[in-house]
């Protein structure tokens, strides 16, 4: 969670007392540079603090120090929680990308595949040959052909120079830094976590996406992988999109496209299937399920506890040792810059972020210095929240009213912004009660929060999906749906005895 400032589109800069985030992972929904080939799905955030320079070994693709691409890379890695390091996963990805390079239209170019420590499902590339895959995407893949199809799709964007065909590099390399404005400025637009958070991520045209799909299918077939792996992965992506819509309470949505300007997933499946059939029936070519599942066995699944964990309406950050509960009716999402929340219909919104502030600076003064949406905070008063000094105030706009809380713990000040249209006394009381839930975590609570991981379980004769879920995924929300999605299955599928399946455990 939170990697920095919570704030709004204000340039909260680096001056003391401005809200920037101190290495948490609370994030916010924003768009990444238009030069990226964002081909899968989910949110990203603008990182407030740049990470250490990544050293590029060997003779692979280069990032010139100080270049726009290097800055883009560093911002991107920070936005997605840093790199996720697993030698066995990286070995598989490197081997697959090398096979794809040799059959690509530009075999002299080098590629580097980087795994990002994010539960979101996303993949994209920079024009220099850096390919980024989130661990959320890796969890959806079930064999070497499927993951090869994703890498091949991104390589296709690079070799076809799709990014270069759109505009000047400078115009594509600008991070969109509007934070949550799509919800607070346009509250009727829909769900925060999916619809509102995919800001400016549609970097390629529909035709370019379809071209990359077709090029990717042909590439994996030429490299010796099963061409139908691309179809299977797109189907898994479609199921994942539908599950997220249902979990968020939006019901099924036929708009399962990755981004608004990209082809809908069913259309992509149909086109990929047509090309795959040129290379024969399913089963022709490598689709090594066992090797890939062994690679992802033990991989972190969902939130990384070092960045904070969402459990229903509750948020826990064991590293920073605090917890809080959102009001009834809120759905929370932990992102790279802030914890975000929204109610059905986006009538109310929530944001939690933090910054390091000189302990001598008054919280009341800090509130007054940081307006919300250019609206000054008034009616400021100081209070105590669970033995922690705090202050609160209101920012009243023409349509929205913002209740703001600052809570000091050591040299970190946490900020909670609750927003409502035409806020009334009942809503304001709910927001106050939620703010008063902010507390320090106990040692036992910190120890009890462990990362969830992908584990492998071998099905026995007569086992059903429900049996494996009951035995190995107790306590996991929407456990059966998640089992189906991460294994590329549907309710109609029968488990095969002796076959390994992914479950979510510790």
Secondary structure, DSSP 8 states (H G I E B T S, - for coil): -B-S----SS---SSTTS----S--B---BB--TTS---S---B---SS--------TTS----TT-HHHHHHHHHHHHTTSB---HHHHHHHHHHHHHHHHHSTTTTS--EEEEES-SS--EEE-TTSEEEEEHHHHHH--SHHHHHHHHHHHHHHHHTTTTTTTS-HHHHS--B---SHHHHTSGGG--IIIIIT-TT---S-HHHHHHHHHHHHHHHHHTTB-TTHHHHHHHHHHHHHHHHHHHTT----S---SSTTS--HHHHHHHHHHHHGGG-STTSSB--HHHHHHHHTT-EES--GGG-EEETTEEEETTTTEEEE--TT-EEEE-SS-EEEE-GGGSEEEEEEEEE--TTS-HHHHHHHS-BTTB--EEEEEEEETTEEEEEEEEE-SSEEEEEEEEEETTEEEEEEEEEET--HHHHHHHHHHHTT-EE--HHHHHH---EEEEEEE--TT--HHHHHHHH-TT-TTHHHHHHHHTT--TT----TT-EEEEEE-
